[in-house]
Amino acid sequence: MSLINILKKKNKKLLFTTPSHGQKFFIFNKFRQFYKYDISETDAYNPEEALYRAEKQASTIYGTNYTKFLTNGSTSGIIASILACTKPHDKVLVWKNAHPCHHNAIKLANCTPIYYEIEEVNDWGIPGAVNPDDVKKLLSENNIKAIIITSPSYEGIVSDITKIKKICNEYNCYLIVDEAHGALYPFSDNLPESAVKIADFTVQSLHKTAGGLNPTALLHSNCKINPEHALSLINTTSPSYPLLASIEATINYLKSKKGCKAIENLINEINNLKLECKNNVEFYGDDPLKILIKKEGLSGEKLSEILFDKYNIEDEKTNKFSTMLLCGIGTTHNQLQRLTKALKNIS
């Protein structure tokens, strides 16, 4: 099947997957006619200045020194962060099983990787939080220039970024946080604390939970380094202005009263689901937007299969112990009600 036909085919499954707009939630409605807004630098008066102003406004909203719009996903933000703060042959601390872009960033910067381990959470089949004591030990034994931490994890486990940052300061080490799945954190006190104002560099994906289009993302710098030059080394000179405009629109929505209310309503709905279903399934994790569940007597794969085949519900990720359903700004009341009913009926 061609890509065009895949897009034309109507998806009849109830999606708890990325992108979180679920093909029905439009923050930037004019993307229905995407091509009308696909311009180059010569088609409009000084679009670079408009982008500069939008990024400057975003840095004010997030409270950062610099916030850059990314149209090549969080991957480009991770790579630019490493390029910005290291020199060839510097050592970079990274998780062995991290996202490929972490390892690729180190390779592209011609740096040397030093690996740390993460313990698995018993009976859930997922990695736990990064241990600050392990970080301190490795930093004390090696002359490490930067460390990359993923928080929250794919499954919603949050590490103690504040404590890790204090350790990094002791050893003059830059802290880069892959917060791809935490783009809503800065906009609600009922979500885990964001790394945006703590880490030296924080990368967020807008398409995972914040309703943005694939592959829009943000790179925040909270140190003196402006990542502009590093981004210029890897980015196209022909950026997509529709995507850039969608980033601006997404941030404006998230900080608005309407957007903040939508986030709080979503959190409340998920909390209600967990209360209603606590006697049917077990829940785990730090991030309420990640519904990580397991059912006694069922493997994660079997639970996923039942949800898919019997209830038309597709999860985001599963393993032999548990399955995870991703929620975001596009997750509706009706979707969560259907999921609640399914979880209560599973035996």
N, C-alpha and C positions, 0 to 999 in steps of 0.2 A: 504494500500500500504506500502511495506517495505521501510526502509531507502535506501536500494540499488536501488530499483526500482524508488524511487523519484529522486535519483541522475542520473539515466539512462534516465529518461524522459526529452526530450528536451523542454526547456522553450521557448515558442514562444511569450511571452509578452515582450514589451520594458520596461526594468527594470530601475526605478529610486529609487533604494532601496539599503540597505546594503546587502552583502558587495559591495563596490563601484567598484570593478574590473569587475563587470557585467558578470562574467564567460567567458570573452573574452580578458581581459587585463592581461598579464603575465609579472610582473617585474622579477620574478625568474622562468624562463622557465622550469628548471629541475623538477619542481613539477608535470610535466606531468607523471613523473615516481617516484612518491613520495617515494615508498617503498625502492627504491635503496639507498635513502639518510637517511633512518631511522636507526640511529645507537645508541648504548649505549656507556657509558664511556669506556668500554673495547675494543671497535671496532676501536678506533682511538687513535693516540698519543696525550695525554694531551688536550682533547677538552675543559676542564675547563679553561685552560690558554688562549685558543683561544676566549672563551666567555668573559673572563675578559678583554682581549684586545679590543674586539668589543664594550663592554659596556663603557670602558674607552674612546675609540674614539668617541662614541656617546655622552658622557658627554662633550667632547670638542666641538663637533658640536653644541650642544644645549646650551652650556655655563652654565652648572649646576655643582654642587658638585658631584652628583651621578646620573647616569641614568641606570636603571635596565630593562632588557628585560622580558616581561611577556608573557606567553603562556596560561594563564588562564583568559584572558580578563582584562578590566579595573577594574572589580570586585575585583580581587586579589590585584590590586594596591591600591584601596580605603581601603580595609581591612588592608593591611600591613601598610598603612600610619597611621591609627588610632592606631594599635598595637604598632607602633614605637614611637609615641609621647605622649601616655597617660598611666595612671596607673588605676587599678580598682577603680571604684567609681568617677573618674573624670567626669566632665560635658562636653558634646559635643553639640554644636549648629548645628542643622540640619533642613532642610525644611521638613514639615510634609508630603508632597507628593513626596519626593525625590525617586530616584531609590532604589529598595529594598536593594542593597548592602550597601548603606549608613547606613540604620537601622541595617542591619546584622552586619556590622563592629562594631557598638556601642555595640550591644549585645555580640559579641565575646570578646570584650575588657572588658566586665563587667563595662561599663561606663553608665552614666545617660544622656539620651537625653533631651535637651532643644529645643523647637521648635520655628521656625520663620515662618512668613507668607510671601507669595508673591502675589501681586495683579495681577488679570487677565487683559490682554490687551483687552479693549472694542471692541466688535464686531469681534474678531478674535478667541476667544476660546482658547487662549494659556496663560501660565504664563509669566509675564514680568520679568524685571531684579530685582535682589536682591537690596533692599534699604539700602544703607550704614548707614543711620540714624537709621534704625531699628536694625541693627547689633550693632551700638554703644550703643544704649539704653539697649539691652539685655546683652552686655558684662559688662556694668556699674552696672547692677543689679545682676549679677551672676558671680561666680568664674569659668569661662569657660576656659577649657584647649585647645580646638580645635574647629574649625568651618569648615563645608564642604559646598562649594559653587559649583553649577553646572553652568559653563559658558564656551562655549555657551550652551544654553538650546537645547533640542531636535529640537526645531523649529528655532533655530538660533538667540536667544536673548542673548546679551553679557552684563555682569555686569561689574561695575567699580572695577576691581580687585585691581588696584593701590590704590584707596581710601580705599577700605576695608582692604588691607594689612596694611596701615598706622594706621588704627583704631586697628587692631589686635596687632600691635607693642605696642600701648599704654597700652594694657591690658595683655601683655605677653601671647597671644593666638596664637596657630599655625593655619595657614591658609592652608587648603587642597582644591584644585580646581579640580573638575571633568571636565576636558577638553576633554572628550572622543571624542566629535565631532569637535575638533579643531586641529587635528594633522597636518594640512597643515599650520596653522597660523605662525609657526616660519620661513617659507620659502617664504613668500611674504609680502611686505609692503602694498599690496592692500587688505589684509585680516585683521581682527581685531587683536589687540596686543595679543600675547600669554601670558599665566600666568607662563610659564616655568621659566622665570628669575625673577619673582615677588613673587609667593607663596612659602611657605615652601615645600609643596609637590604638584606636578601636575601630573595627570594621563591622558594619551592619548590613544585612541584606534586607531590602524593603519588600521583596517578593515572597519571603517565607511566611511571615505572620502579619506584616503591615499593609497588605493589600496592594503593593506595587506590582508593576509589570516585570516579568523576567527580562533581563537580569539586572535590574536596577539595585544600587547599593550606595553606601556612604563610607567614606574614610575620614575619621576624626583624628586630629592631632592635638594632644594636650601638652605637648612640649614645644621647644623653640623651633623645631624643624618643620618647615613648610614642605609637604610632600609633593608639591607641584612639579618640581624637576623630575623626581623619580617617576611620577605618573606619565610625564611626557616621553619617557623612554619606552613605555610599553603600550601607551594608548594610541588609537588612530588619530590622524589629523582631520578626519571627517566624522565628527561625533553625531550621534542621532539626537537632533533637537526635540523630536517628540518624546523620546525617552527622558531627556534632561528636563523637559517641561513637566513630565509626569512625576519626576522626583520632587520638583518644587511643589506641585499640587498635592502630592502625598504628605509631605511635611506640613504644609499649610492645613491640611485636613486633620492630621493627627494632633496638632496643637490647638485646634479650634474647640469650642465648647461642644459642638456636635461630635467631633472625633473622640474627645475625651469621654464623653457620655457613652459612646458606642463601645469603647474599651472597657469601661466599668460595667456596662450591661453584660458584655461578653464574659467577663470574669465572674460576675454574679451567677450567670446562667450555668457556667461550668461548675461552680461550687455547688449549685443546687443539684446538678446531675450527680455529682459525687456523693452528696448526702442521700439522694434517692436510691443510688445503686451500691452503697457501701456494704450491703449484706449479700450482694450478688457477685461482685468482683472486688479485687484488691487494687488500690491505686498507689502510685509511688512517684516521687520527683519533687523538685523545687519550683518548677514553672507550671502554673495552672493552665497555660495554653497548650501544654503537652499532656494529653490524657493517656498516661502509661498504665496499662492494666494487665492483670493475669487472673485466670480462673482456675480454682482448684479442680484437678482431674482433667484439665485440658492443657495441651501444649500451646505455646504462643502461635505456632503455625496452624493448629486446629482451630483456635479461637478466631484467627484471621480468616480462615476458610469459611467458618460458619457465618461470620459477619458479612462476608462477600457474597456467598451463595444464597443464603437464606434471607438476609436483610438488605442486600444491595448496598452495603457500606464498605468502602475501600479505605484501609488504614494506610498510614505513611510508611511504617517500618515494623518488622516483626522479627522475632528470634524464637528459639525453642522454648523459652520461658514466658515471654511477654509480647505484647503488641502495643504500638503507639499510634494514636490518632492525633493529628496536628490540627489545631484550631488557630484561627486568625481573624482579622477584622472583617472578613467576608463570611464568617461562619454565622448562620442564622439561628433564630429561636427554633424554627421548625426542624432544622437539621439536628440540633441538640435534643429536641424532644423525640425524634425518631431514634437517635442513638440511645437515649435513656430507655425507651421502650424495648429496644433490642437487647440491651445489657440486662434488663430485668427479666427478660424471657429466656435468656440462654441458660440451659441446664446441662 
